[in-house]
């Protein structure tokens, strides 16, 4: 289970070369309405892309379901896709997850390339081989581990991405920094998200991807160390679901950033995560993402949501915690009082 990662600032030339390298009979391009309007025109300069069969699906996580997937399968079938056809997914995590699952399942699997166009997809969704769709309200409930042949990383796609979505993707980069090395984490702490330099960002994205790949290679199907990538996500997912239920949805990375504050607090009291690094990370997160808008009356609901987390074992809430930067402890528990203290800390710490 490994995939080639190609960093480029020349997306047209790199795609042309890639298409020569990967043998295929027919080419299919999957976009959503947004990437079809904003990213495809650039790629269409390449005749092979302009002449390929284009499938466009509606944007947004609300459409990451079986009906959209059926539409992609039907389009592939109606337009003669064979086992030797190639699919290129151009979009954010919704497109790369759903398109990856379509490729994993169509005729028991065809080759595919991911061209992530959001920061979140570049550093997380499009790499590592997780593909899938939602089942009603259950996110990514149906899916398969099936890595793309190649992931093409071009930070120039990010020119059209708004500030909040850049910050959202950056939260997963902060997570990767925390589970890698002090050097990488320090570089992230000094990156100016208000005026992002896309060339510097491209380098940080590649470091981030290497951190993820290093972990995924050891444990592609998340039996043990891949759980390190869940740092910040036990609380983060619970808050994301609560916010959606309260009809004030928040971007995934904002929930993860606040989740990181909570889980670094638990790391501090349980595993001795150092105070100075805790403070520095919290200061950065609060400056960029603000304070999460949950209140004391939401604690029971958050606790209950954490009790339903997919990663729990024997009914116990499990966290990934750190003893320091890169010092990872998976499957850690915390008791009810510690979890409520953590929620106080996220709001006030
Ligand atoms: N998003 C976490 C993982 O790919 O395992």
Boltz pocket constraint, residues with backbone or C-beta under 6 A from the ligand:
constraints:
  - pocket:
      binder: B
      contacts: [[A, 124], [A, 125], [A, 127], [A, 128], [A, 130], [A, 222], [A, 226], [A, 229], [A, 230]]
      max_distance: 6.0
